[in-house]
Amino acid sequence: MSDKDRLQQFLTKIEAELNELKHKEKLYVPTRAVASKQSAIQSKVDDNLTLTKKQRRLCVQHHIVTMASKLMESYTGADGAVNEYVCRSLSDSLRNIRPCDIPPIPGTMETDNQSDDEEGIFDVDSYIDAYYSMMESGYYDNAAWYAATSPMGALRSVAILDEFKRISQDISDVIYPPCFVYCYAVMATTELYAELPDIEFSDIIVGCALEHQQMDSVMSWLANSKLSLSTRLAKRLYNHGNRELRELAERIYKDLDEVVVDPVQEETDLELEAARIVAEVLFDIEFGDRV
């Protein structure tokens, strides 16, 4: 190979390395430019967080106003007066709630087209954490209303009512025990949700109210169709013994096309059945070998 060929080969190699370096140069960005981009991105993130917090506060305010409005409509008497207990309970329950802690409530804003994965839209976990924080701090009435208006009804359940029942056993110096406040709040806010409490939940709510001598509330809930009707619920009302509740129970049985079961007659039938079984056993013992 001549010197000219070697020189040409070396020149070709140098040109290839130069082209490679030019290509790599495009892959790197000056430090100053990187810092500028990062600053711009962080500014956008901060602006987005600020707007998200504002949106959350507006959602909560809208939710609270909607809830208060529906409560006032549901519990306004013929004379235009609003139930004093509703006003006091609603005021007390909302006083200690910080809007920045509450996630937006499904159905209170036009968020149906937004993804559930977007941060801050349906943060149910944060809502539940805030509820337990209230319970631990002893704000039971606040927690009751807070739970009754939880996103997607996450805290409207028999399990939550059981928690309030356990707490109520240790509290005696209140007009209304926490478990009844929770039941009352659930019933007062049924219009905010697509479905009524289910059959089991409805029955236990009524049982709790009757246990604490709140018969008028039960009659109001039934009159306003806030409960899921069932034979179990009808039987509870019938067995309570109050004439008005028995009439309501008979009406429920009729609506469900069921036969009214008198507890006295039911007990008598059970005794007769037990006596029949005992008689058959005794007969088998006495005459079984002879038959």
For each residue, the residues with C-beta under 8 A, 3 or more apart:
1: 5 6
2: 5 6
3: 6 7
4: 7 8
5: 1 2 8 9
6: 1 2 3 9 10
7: 3 4 10 11
8: 4 5 11 12
9: 5 6 12 13
10: 6 7 13 14
11: 7 8 14 15
12: 8 9 15 16
13: 9 10 16 17
14: 10 11 17 18
15: 11 12 18 19
16: 12 13 19 20
17: 13 14 20 21
18: 14 15 21 22
19: 15 16 22 23
20: 16 17 23 24
21: 17 18 24 25
22: 18 19 25 26
23: 19 20 26 27
24: 20 21 27 28
25: 21 22 28
26: 22 23
27: 23 24
28: 24 25
29: 33 34
30: 33 34
31: 34 35
32: 35 36
33: 29 30 36 37
34: 29 30 31 37 38
35: 31 32 38 39
36: 32 33 39 40
37: 33 34 40 41
38: 34 35 41 42
39: 35 36 42 43
40: 36 37 43 44
41: 37 38 44 45
42: 38 39 45 46
43: 39 40 46 47
44: 40 41 47 48
45: 41 42 48 49
46: 42 43 49 50
47: 43 44 50 51
48: 44 45 51 52
49: 45 46 52 53
50: 46 47 53 54
51: 47 48 54 55
52: 48 49 55 56 119 120
53: 49 50 56 57 100
54: 50 51 57 58
55: 51 52 58 59 104 120
56: 52 53 59 60 99 100 102 103 104 120
57: 53 54 60 61 99 100
58: 54 55 61 62 109
59: 55 56 62 63 103 104 105 108 109
60: 56 57 63 64 99 102 104 105
61: 57 58 64 65 99
62: 58 59 65 66 108 109
63: 59 60 66 67 102 104 105 108 149
64: 60 61 67 68 94
65: 61 62 68 69
66: 62 63 69 70 108 192
67: 63 64 70 71 90 149 189 192
68: 64 65 71 72 90
69: 65 66 72 73
70: 66 67 73 74 189 191 192
71: 67 68 74 75 86 90 188 189
72: 68 69 75 76 82 86
73: 69 70 76
74: 70 71 188 191 224
75: 71 72 82 83 86 188
76: 72 73 80 81 82 83
77: 80 81 82 83
78:
79:
80: 76 77
81: 76 77
82: 72 75 76 77 86 87
83: 75 76 77 86 87
84: 87 88
85: 88 89 176 184
86: 71 72 75 82 83 89 90 188
87: 82 83 84 90 91
88: 84 85 91 92
89: 85 86 92 93 141 145 181 184 185
90: 67 68 71 86 87 93 94 145
91: 87 88 94 95
92: 88 89 95 141 142
93: 89 90 96 97 141 142 144 145 146 185
94: 64 90 91 97 145
95: 91 92 142
96: 93 134 139 142
97: 93 94 101 102 130 142 146
98: 101 102
99: 56 57 60 61 102
100: 53 56 57
101: 97 98 126 130
102: 56 60 63 97 98 99 105 126 127 130
103: 56 59 120 121 122 123 124 126 127 151
104: 55 56 59 60 63 108 109 111 120 121 122 151
105: 59 60 63 102 108 109 149 151
106: 111 122 151 152
107: 192
108: 59 62 63 66 104 105
109: 58 59 62 104 105
110: 113
111: 104 106 114 121
112:
113: 110
114: 111 118 121
115: 118 121
116: 121 122
117:
118: 114 115 121
119: 52 123
120: 52 55 56 103 104 123
121: 103 104 111 114 115 116 118
122: 103 104 106 116 151 152
123: 103 119 120 126 127
124: 103 127 128 150 151 152 154
125: 128 129
126: 101 102 103 123 129 130
127: 102 103 123 124 130 131 150 151 154 155
128: 124 125 131 132 150 154 155
129: 125 126 132 133
130: 97 101 102 126 127 133 134 146
131: 127 128 134 135 143 146 147 150 155
132: 128 129 135 136
133: 129 130 136 137
134: 96 130 131 137 139 140 142 143 146
135: 131 132 138 139 140 143 163 167
136: 132 133
137: 133 134
138: 135
139: 96 134 135 142 143
140: 134 135 143 144 164 167 171 178 181
141: 89 92 93 144 145 178 181
142: 92 93 95 96 97 134 139 145 146
143: 131 134 135 139 140 146 147 178
144: 93 140 141 147 148 164 178 181 182 184 185
145: 89 90 93 94 141 142 148 149 181 185
146: 93 97 130 131 134 142 143 149 150 155
147: 131 143 144 150 155 156 160 182 185
148: 144 145 155 156 182 185 186 188 189
149: 63 67 105 145 146 185 189 192
150: 124 127 128 131 146 147 153 154 155 156
151: 103 104 105 106 122 124 127 154
152: 106 122 124
153: 150 156 157 193 195
154: 124 127 128 150 151
155: 127 128 131 146 147 148 150 160
156: 147 148 150 153 160 186 193 197 201
157: 153 160 161 201
158: 161 162 200 201 204
159: 162 163
160: 147 155 156 157 163 164 182
161: 157 158 164 165 179 182 183 201 204 205 208
162: 158 159 165 166
163: 135 159 160 166 167
164: 140 144 160 161 167 168 177 178 179 181 182
165: 161 162 168 169 179 208
166: 162 163 169 170
167: 135 140 163 164 170 171 178 179
168: 164 165 171 177 178 179 180
169: 165 166
170: 166 167
171: 140 167 168 174 177 178
172:
173:
174: 171 177 178
175:
176: 85 180 181 184 212
177: 164 168 171 174 180 181 212
178: 140 141 143 144 164 167 168 171 174 181 182
179: 161 164 165 167 168 182 183 208 212
180: 168 176 177 183 184 208 209 212 214
181: 89 140 141 144 145 164 176 177 178 184 185
182: 144 147 148 160 161 164 178 179 185 186
183: 161 179 180 186 187 205 208 209
184: 85 89 144 176 180 181 187 188 209 214 217
185: 89 93 144 145 147 148 149 181 182 188 189
186: 148 156 182 183 189 190 197 205
187: 183 184 190 205 217 221 226 227
188: 71 74 75 86 148 184 185
189: 67 70 71 148 149 185 186 192 193
190: 186 187 193 196 197 226
191: 70 74
192: 66 67 70 107 149 189
193: 153 156 189 190
194:
195: 153 198
196: 190 202 225 226 227 228
197: 156 186 190 201 202 205 227 228
198: 195 201 202 228
199: 202 203 228 229 230 232 233
200: 158 203 204
201: 156 157 158 161 197 198 204 205 228
202: 196 197 198 199 205 206 227 228 229 230 233
203: 199 200 206 207 230 232 233 236
204: 158 161 200 201 207 208
205: 161 183 186 187 197 201 202 208 209 221 227
206: 202 203 209 210 218 221 227 233 236 237
207: 203 204 210 211 236
208: 161 165 179 180 183 204 205 211 212
209: 180 183 184 205 206 212 214 215 217 218 221
210: 206 207 213 214 215 218 236 240
211: 207 208
212: 176 177 179 180 208 209
213: 210
214: 180 184 209 210 217 218
215: 209 210 218 219 240 242 244 245
216: 219 220
217: 184 187 209 214 220 221
218: 206 209 210 214 215 221 222 237 245
219: 215 216 222 223 244 245 248
220: 216 217 223 224
221: 187 205 206 209 217 218 224 226 227
222: 218 219 225 226 227 248
223: 219 220
224: 74 220 221
225: 196 222
226: 187 190 196 221 222
227: 187 196 197 202 205 206 221 222 233
228: 196 197 198 199 201 202 233
229: 199 202 233 234 252 255 256
230: 199 202 203 233 234 256
231: 234 235 252 253 256 258
232: 199 203 235 236
233: 199 202 203 206 227 228 229 230 236 237 252
234: 229 230 231 237 238 249 250 252 253 256 258 260
235: 231 232 238 239 249 261 263
236: 203 206 207 210 232 233 239 240
237: 206 218 233 234 240 245 246 248 249 252
238: 234 235 245 246 249 250 260 261 262 263
239: 235 236 263
240: 210 215 236 237 245 246
241: 245 246
242: 215 245 246
243: 246 247
244: 215 219 247 248
245: 215 218 219 237 238 240 241 242 248 249
246: 237 238 240 241 242 243 249 250
247: 243 244 250 251
248: 219 222 237 244 245 251 252
249: 234 235 237 238 245 246 252 253 260
250: 234 238 246 247 253 254 260
251: 247 248 254 255
252: 229 231 233 234 237 248 249 255 256
253: 231 234 249 250 256 258 259 260
254: 250 251 257 258
255: 229 251 252
256: 229 230 231 234 252 253
257: 254
258: 231 234 253 254
259: 253
260: 234 238 249 250 253
261: 235 238 265 266
262: 238 265 266
263: 235 238 239 266 267
264: 267 268
265: 261 262 268 269
266: 261 262 263 269 270
267: 263 264 270 271
268: 264 265 271 272
269: 265 266 272 273
270: 266 267 273 274
271: 267 268 274 275
272: 268 269 275 276
273: 269 270 276 277
274: 270 271 277 278
275: 271 272 278 279
276: 272 273 279 280
277: 273 274 280 281
278: 274 275 281 282
279: 275 276 282 283
280: 276 277 283 284
281: 277 278 284 285
282: 278 279 285 286
283: 279 280 286 287 288
284: 280 281 287 288
285: 281 282 288
286: 282 283
287: 283 284 290 291
288: 283 284 285 291
289:
290: 287
291: 287 288
